[in-house]
Amino acid sequence: MSLLTDHVNLNLSDCTDKIIAEYIWVGGSGIDLRSKARTLSGPVSDPSKLPKWNYDGSSTGQASGEDSEVILYPQAIFKDPFRRGNNILVMCDAYTPAGDPIPTNKRCAAAKIFSHPDVVAEEPWYGIEQEYTLLQKDVKWPIGWPVGGFPGPQGPYYCGVGVDKAFGRDIVDSHYKACLYAGISISGINEEVMPGQWEFQVGPTVGISAGDELWVARYVLERITEIAGVVLSFDPKPIQGDWNGAGAHTNYSTKSMRCDGGYEFIKKAIEKLGARHTQHITAYGEGNERRLTGRHETADINTFIWGVANRGASIRVGRDTEKAGKGYFEDRRPASNMDPYVITSMIAETTILWKPWGIYIPWLLFLCGTKERAMFVLFCLLYRAGSDQRTSLFWGRVQIIMSFYFDGCCYI
């Protein structure tokens, strides 16, 4: 066993200029990660200098057997904390031989949003709080829990210390240091409310790099739990009952929000997010309805609310941000199994690029006759009656607009 360890830890730089590059990509489920390694003639620091590669997409659920070749495009490079030396981890996205992104490639669309001039000018920052659960390998039950049973109620475990409160700290610390070695912007870790559940934070990062860094941080964690013989779960509600779920709270700011007077931009951004609540929830992770129940520090999935220091809100604004009149806010809705490319780009698109159609309603109504106004009111009433997931914020805006027109149109 010691000889095996010696070989694993061989320092190749003593005998060759060649390096090992581990190519990483997102698998067919949209949450699993795949990787394979190749030898390169020497160190590489620019992903555009790396060769494209291919893999068997029929074995990952990403292509048919008759046309199974999927092409990997290298996008970001990190130091390899496992092989060390000049060896690297390479985050890739996947394309058909014709050059089209495959369905599970969410990076391509995100990169287009982040390259938009309006988004570039706002320099969006992200800080993602990735929660996860460590499970016993043979029984798929949280580590530290009696098999088939339950520990004491929640309370002593959050940021807890001690053998009866903290389970898996060796894994967590190994991951923390490995991410720092790799060059990932990991900013902290903590034990979560449910025993066996932990969190790491990545950020602040800018634009597309937020997704690249979170995916590679997940990959590093998968590798470390593999070595430790522990199963890693990103299920948003791994244990039913009176136990906290697992999320990926996403902290966000733009240049306008970070400058003096930024609090007004924060409120406008939150209003936009509320108006598109349903679209965001649809993209915020599988099984999120089991987590967003209005309990255990979550808002109900069907309701959009925001507040200062409110951990039961959809969007939380910190007291420091309110006091300073500028800063960032936290979107608490994303599930732990979300795709960071989707989440980060969607938040940027909604808050920076999206123009709500509602701002044009007063002028449209002003130009319409009485019949058209009545039809609009009827549409709103029918839309509301048939809805089961509309936000209170949306209807608040409709009421304001209608009141503005019918009670005060003479002031237009």
C-alpha positions as CSV (number, residue, x, y, z in Angstrom):
1,M,0.0,0.0,0.0
2,S,2.9,2.4,0.8
3,L,4.3,1.7,-2.7
4,L,1.0,2.6,-4.3
5,T,1.0,5.8,-2.3
6,D,4.5,6.6,-3.4
7,H,3.6,6.1,-7.0
8,V,0.5,8.3,-6.7
9,N,2.6,11.0,-5.2
10,L,5.4,10.9,-7.8
11,N,6.7,14.3,-8.8
12,L,6.9,14.1,-12.6
13,S,8.7,17.4,-12.9
14,D,11.9,15.7,-11.7
15,C,12.1,13.5,-14.8
16,T,10.0,15.0,-17.6
17,D,8.5,18.2,-19.0
18,K,5.3,16.3,-19.8
19,I,2.2,17.0,-17.8
20,I,-1.2,15.4,-17.2
21,A,-4.4,17.3,-18.0
22,E,-7.6,16.1,-16.5
23,Y,-10.5,17.2,-18.8
24,I,-13.8,17.7,-16.8
25,W,-17.3,18.1,-18.2
26,V,-20.9,18.0,-17.0
27,G,-22.6,14.7,-17.6
28,G,-26.0,13.7,-19.0
29,S,-28.0,14.3,-15.8
30,G,-26.9,17.9,-15.7
31,I,-25.5,17.5,-12.2
32,D,-23.0,14.6,-12.5
33,L,-19.4,15.3,-13.5
34,R,-17.2,13.2,-15.8
35,S,-13.5,13.4,-16.4
36,K,-10.6,11.7,-18.2
37,A,-6.9,12.5,-18.5
38,R,-4.4,13.0,-21.3
39,T,-0.6,13.6,-21.5
40,L,0.6,17.0,-22.9
41,S,4.1,17.8,-24.0
42,G,4.6,20.6,-21.5
43,P,2.9,23.1,-19.1
44,V,-0.1,25.1,-20.4
45,S,-1.7,28.1,-18.8
46,D,-4.0,29.3,-21.6
47,P,-7.1,27.1,-22.3
48,S,-7.1,28.3,-25.9
49,K,-3.8,26.6,-26.3
50,L,-5.2,23.2,-25.2
51,P,-6.3,20.7,-27.8
52,K,-10.0,19.8,-28.1
53,W,-10.9,16.3,-27.3
54,N,-13.8,13.9,-27.7
55,Y,-15.7,11.3,-25.6
56,D,-18.4,8.6,-26.0
57,G,-21.6,10.6,-25.4
58,S,-23.7,7.4,-25.7
59,S,-22.1,6.2,-22.4
60,T,-23.0,9.5,-20.6
61,G,-26.6,9.9,-21.8
62,Q,-25.5,12.8,-24.2
63,A,-25.5,11.2,-27.6
64,S,-26.9,8.2,-29.5
65,G,-24.8,5.1,-30.2
66,E,-25.1,5.7,-33.9
67,D,-23.4,9.1,-33.6
68,S,-21.8,9.0,-30.2
69,E,-18.9,11.4,-30.6
70,V,-19.1,14.6,-28.4
71,I,-16.3,17.3,-28.6
72,L,-14.8,18.9,-25.5
73,Y,-13.8,22.5,-25.7
74,P,-11.3,23.5,-22.9
75,Q,-12.5,26.7,-21.2
76,A,-10.7,27.2,-17.9
77,I,-7.5,25.8,-16.2
78,F,-6.9,25.1,-12.6
79,K,-3.9,23.5,-10.8
80,D,-4.4,19.8,-10.0
81,P,-4.4,19.3,-6.2
82,F,-4.2,15.5,-6.6
83,R,-1.3,15.1,-9.0
84,R,0.2,18.5,-8.2
85,G,3.4,19.7,-9.9
86,N,2.5,21.3,-13.3
87,N,-0.5,19.0,-13.8
88,I,-3.8,20.7,-14.4
89,L,-7.6,20.4,-14.2
90,V,-9.4,21.6,-17.3
91,M,-13.1,22.7,-17.2
92,C,-14.7,22.0,-20.6
93,D,-18.0,22.4,-22.3
94,A,-19.4,19.9,-24.8
95,Y,-20.4,20.3,-28.5
96,T,-21.6,18.2,-31.4
97,P,-19.0,17.6,-34.2
98,A,-20.8,20.3,-36.1
99,G,-20.0,22.8,-33.4
100,D,-23.4,23.1,-31.7
101,P,-23.7,23.0,-27.9
102,I,-25.3,19.8,-26.7
103,P,-28.4,20.3,-24.5
104,T,-26.5,19.8,-21.2
105,N,-24.0,22.5,-22.2
106,K,-25.3,25.5,-20.3
107,R,-22.0,27.4,-20.4
108,C,-22.3,28.4,-24.0
109,A,-25.6,30.4,-23.5
110,A,-24.3,31.8,-20.2
111,A,-21.1,33.1,-21.9
112,K,-23.2,34.9,-24.5
113,I,-25.1,36.8,-21.8
114,F,-21.9,37.6,-19.9
115,S,-20.3,39.0,-23.1
116,H,-23.2,41.4,-23.7
117,P,-21.8,45.0,-23.5
118,D,-24.4,46.0,-20.9
119,V,-23.5,43.1,-18.7
120,V,-19.8,43.6,-19.1
121,A,-20.2,47.3,-18.1
122,E,-22.0,46.2,-14.9
123,E,-19.3,43.7,-13.9
124,P,-21.6,41.3,-12.0
125,W,-20.1,39.7,-8.9
126,Y,-21.2,36.4,-7.5
127,G,-20.7,34.6,-4.2
128,I,-22.3,31.1,-4.2
129,E,-22.9,29.2,-0.9
130,Q,-22.8,25.5,-2.0
131,E,-24.5,23.2,0.6
132,Y,-24.1,19.4,0.4
133,T,-24.7,16.3,2.5
134,L,-22.2,13.5,3.2
135,L,-23.7,10.0,3.2
136,Q,-22.5,6.6,4.5
137,K,-21.5,4.6,1.4
138,D,-23.4,1.4,2.0
139,V,-26.7,2.7,3.4
140,K,-26.9,6.2,1.8
141,W,-27.7,7.7,5.2
142,P,-26.0,10.9,6.6
143,I,-22.6,10.3,8.2
144,G,-22.8,10.6,12.0
145,W,-26.4,9.3,12.0
146,P,-27.3,5.9,13.5
147,V,-28.1,3.6,10.7
148,G,-31.9,3.7,10.2
149,G,-32.2,6.1,13.0
150,F,-32.0,9.8,13.8
151,P,-29.7,12.0,15.8
152,G,-30.9,14.6,18.3
153,P,-32.9,17.5,17.0
154,Q,-31.3,20.4,15.1
155,G,-29.7,23.1,17.2
156,P,-26.2,22.1,18.3
157,Y,-24.8,21.2,14.9
158,Y,-24.6,24.5,13.0
159,C,-21.0,25.6,13.1
160,G,-20.7,23.0,15.9
161,V,-17.5,21.6,17.4
162,G,-17.0,18.2,18.9
163,V,-17.2,14.5,18.0
164,D,-21.0,14.4,18.7
165,K,-21.7,17.5,16.6
166,A,-19.3,17.7,13.7
167,F,-19.2,14.8,11.2
168,G,-16.8,14.8,8.3
169,R,-14.6,17.8,9.1
170,D,-11.5,16.0,7.7
171,I,-13.2,15.8,4.3
172,V,-14.3,19.4,4.5
173,D,-10.8,20.8,5.4
174,S,-9.2,18.6,2.8
175,H,-11.5,20.1,0.2
176,Y,-10.9,23.6,1.4
177,K,-7.2,23.4,1.1
178,A,-7.4,21.5,-2.3
179,C,-9.6,24.3,-3.7
180,L,-7.1,27.0,-2.5
181,Y,-4.3,25.0,-4.1
182,A,-6.2,24.7,-7.4
183,G,-6.7,28.5,-7.6
184,I,-10.5,28.4,-6.9
185,S,-11.8,31.5,-5.1
186,I,-13.1,29.5,-2.1
187,S,-13.8,32.0,0.6
188,G,-15.0,29.8,3.5
189,I,-16.7,26.7,4.9
190,N,-19.0,25.9,7.7
191,E,-21.1,23.0,9.1
192,E,-24.8,23.4,8.4
193,V,-27.9,23.1,10.5
194,M,-28.6,19.4,9.7
195,P,-25.8,17.1,11.0
196,G,-23.7,15.6,8.2
197,Q,-24.4,18.7,6.0
198,W,-21.8,21.3,5.2
199,E,-21.3,24.4,3.0
200,F,-18.5,26.0,1.1
201,Q,-18.5,29.4,-0.4
202,V,-17.0,30.4,-3.8
203,G,-16.6,34.1,-4.5
204,P,-16.6,36.8,-5.2
205,T,-16.1,35.9,-8.8
206,V,-17.0,37.8,-11.9
207,G,-19.3,36.6,-14.7
208,I,-18.7,33.2,-16.3
209,S,-15.9,32.4,-13.9
210,A,-18.4,31.8,-11.1
211,G,-19.8,28.8,-12.9
212,D,-16.4,27.5,-13.9
213,E,-15.1,27.7,-10.4
214,L,-18.1,26.2,-8.7
215,W,-18.2,23.2,-11.1
216,V,-14.5,22.5,-10.5
217,A,-14.9,22.9,-6.7
218,R,-17.7,20.3,-6.9
219,Y,-15.4,18.1,-8.9
220,V,-12.6,18.4,-6.3
221,L,-15.1,17.5,-3.6
222,E,-16.3,14.5,-5.5
223,R,-12.7,13.3,-5.8
224,I,-12.0,13.8,-2.1
225,T,-15.2,12.0,-1.0
226,E,-14.2,9.2,-3.4
227,I,-10.9,8.8,-1.6
228,A,-12.6,9.0,1.8
229,G,-15.2,6.3,0.9
230,V,-18.1,8.7,1.5
231,V,-21.0,9.5,-0.9
232,L,-21.6,13.1,-1.8
233,S,-25.2,14.3,-2.2
234,F,-26.5,17.6,-3.7
235,D,-30.1,16.6,-3.1
236,P,-32.0,19.7,-2.0
237,K,-34.0,17.7,0.7
238,P,-32.1,14.5,1.4
239,I,-34.0,13.7,4.6
240,Q,-37.7,14.4,4.9
241,G,-39.2,15.8,8.1
242,D,-38.0,18.4,10.5
243,W,-34.5,18.8,8.9
244,N,-33.1,21.6,6.8
245,G,-32.7,21.2,3.1
246,A,-29.6,22.0,1.0
247,G,-29.5,25.1,-1.1
248,A,-27.0,27.2,-3.1
249,H,-27.7,30.7,-2.0
250,T,-26.4,33.1,-4.6
251,N,-25.0,36.5,-3.6
252,Y,-25.0,39.1,-6.3
253,S,-24.1,42.7,-7.1
254,T,-23.4,44.9,-10.1
255,K,-21.2,47.9,-10.3
256,S,-24.3,50.2,-10.0
257,M,-25.3,48.4,-6.8
258,R,-21.8,48.7,-5.3
259,C,-21.5,52.5,-5.9
260,D,-23.1,55.2,-3.7
261,G,-26.8,55.2,-4.2
262,G,-26.7,51.5,-5.1
263,Y,-29.6,50.5,-2.8
264,E,-32.1,51.9,-5.3
265,F,-30.5,49.7,-8.0
266,I,-30.8,46.8,-5.6
267,K,-34.5,47.4,-5.1
268,K,-35.1,47.7,-8.8
269,A,-33.3,44.4,-9.5
270,I,-35.3,42.6,-6.8
271,E,-38.5,43.9,-8.3
272,K,-37.5,42.4,-11.7
273,L,-36.6,39.1,-10.0
274,G,-40.0,39.1,-8.4
275,A,-41.7,39.7,-11.7
276,R,-40.0,36.6,-13.2
277,H,-40.2,34.4,-10.1
278,T,-41.9,31.5,-11.9
279,Q,-39.3,31.4,-14.7
280,H,-36.4,31.5,-12.2
281,I,-37.9,28.8,-10.0
282,T,-38.3,26.5,-13.0
283,A,-34.5,26.8,-13.6
284,Y,-33.3,26.8,-10.0
285,G,-32.9,23.0,-9.5
286,E,-34.7,19.7,-9.5
287,G,-36.8,18.8,-6.5
288,N,-36.6,22.3,-5.1
289,E,-40.3,22.1,-4.2
290,R,-39.4,19.7,-1.4
291,R,-37.1,22.3,0.1
292,L,-38.9,25.6,-0.5
293,T,-41.8,25.0,1.9
294,G,-41.8,28.2,3.9
295,R,-40.1,26.3,6.8
296,H,-36.4,25.7,7.7
297,E,-35.2,29.1,6.6
298,T,-36.9,29.1,3.2
299,A,-39.7,31.0,1.5
300,D,-42.6,29.1,0.0
301,I,-41.9,28.2,-3.6
302,N,-45.2,29.8,-4.8
303,T,-44.5,33.2,-3.1
304,F,-41.9,35.9,-3.7
305,I,-40.9,38.1,-0.8
306,W,-37.8,40.0,0.1
307,G,-36.6,41.6,3.3
308,V,-33.7,42.8,5.3
309,A,-32.0,40.1,7.3
310,N,-34.9,37.8,6.7
311,R,-33.8,34.2,6.1
312,G,-37.4,33.1,5.4
313,A,-37.5,35.4,2.3
314,S,-36.8,34.6,-1.4
315,I,-34.3,37.5,-1.5
316,R,-32.4,38.6,1.6
317,V,-30.7,42.0,1.9
318,G,-28.0,42.3,4.6
319,R,-28.2,44.9,7.3
320,D,-24.8,46.2,6.3
321,T,-26.1,46.8,2.7
322,E,-29.1,48.6,4.0
323,K,-27.0,50.8,6.3
324,A,-24.4,51.6,3.7
325,G,-27.0,52.2,1.0
326,K,-25.1,50.0,-1.4
327,G,-23.7,46.5,-1.7
328,Y,-25.3,43.1,-2.6
329,F,-28.3,40.9,-2.0
330,E,-28.7,37.1,-1.6
331,D,-31.0,35.0,-3.8
332,R,-32.0,32.2,-1.4
333,R,-34.1,30.2,-3.9
334,P,-31.5,28.1,-5.8
335,A,-31.3,24.4,-4.8
336,S,-28.0,22.7,-4.1
337,N,-28.2,20.8,-7.4
338,M,-28.6,23.9,-9.5
339,D,-26.4,24.6,-12.6
340,P,-24.3,27.7,-11.7
341,Y,-24.0,28.7,-15.4
342,V,-27.8,28.9,-15.5
343,I,-28.3,30.6,-12.2
344,T,-25.6,33.3,-12.6
345,S,-26.5,34.2,-16.2
346,M,-30.2,34.2,-15.5
347,I,-29.8,36.6,-12.6
348,A,-27.7,38.9,-14.8
349,E,-30.1,38.7,-17.7
350,T,-33.1,39.5,-15.6
351,T,-31.6,42.3,-13.6
352,I,-29.5,43.9,-16.4
353,L,-30.9,43.1,-19.8
354,W,-34.6,42.3,-19.2
355,K,-37.1,45.2,-19.8
356,P,-40.5,44.5,-18.0
357,W,-43.4,45.0,-20.4
358,G,-45.5,46.4,-17.5
359,I,-43.8,49.8,-17.7
360,Y,-45.5,50.4,-21.1
361,I,-49.1,49.5,-19.8
362,P,-50.1,53.0,-18.8
363,W,-49.2,54.4,-22.2
364,L,-50.9,51.6,-24.0
365,L,-54.1,52.1,-21.9
366,F,-54.0,55.8,-22.6
367,L,-54.0,55.2,-26.3
368,C,-56.7,52.5,-26.1
369,G,-60.5,53.1,-26.1
370,T,-62.9,52.1,-23.3
371,K,-63.5,48.7,-24.8
372,E,-59.8,47.8,-24.9
373,R,-59.3,49.0,-21.3
374,A,-62.2,46.7,-20.2
375,M,-60.7,43.8,-22.1
376,F,-57.3,44.3,-20.3
377,V,-59.0,44.3,-16.9
378,L,-60.9,41.1,-17.8
379,F,-57.6,39.5,-19.0
380,C,-55.9,40.3,-15.7
381,L,-58.8,38.9,-13.7
382,L,-58.9,35.7,-15.7
383,Y,-55.2,35.4,-15.5
384,R,-55.2,35.8,-11.8
385,A,-58.1,33.3,-11.3
386,G,-56.3,30.6,-13.3
387,S,-53.0,31.1,-11.7
388,D,-51.4,28.9,-9.0
389,Q,-47.8,30.3,-9.0
390,R,-48.0,34.0,-9.5
391,T,-46.3,36.3,-7.2
392,S,-47.9,38.9,-5.0
393,L,-45.4,41.4,-6.3
394,F,-46.7,41.0,-9.9
395,W,-50.3,41.7,-8.8
396,G,-49.2,44.6,-6.7
397,R,-47.7,46.1,-9.8
398,V,-50.8,45.5,-11.8
399,Q,-52.9,47.2,-9.2
400,I,-50.6,50.2,-9.0
401,I,-50.7,50.5,-12.8
402,M,-54.5,50.2,-13.0
403,S,-54.9,52.7,-10.1
404,F,-52.6,55.1,-11.8
405,Y,-54.5,55.0,-15.0
406,F,-58.1,55.0,-13.9
407,D,-57.6,57.3,-10.9
408,G,-54.9,59.6,-12.3
409,C,-54.7,59.4,-16.1
410,C,-55.5,63.1,-16.4
411,Y,-52.0,63.7,-15.0
412,I,-50.2,61.8,-17.8
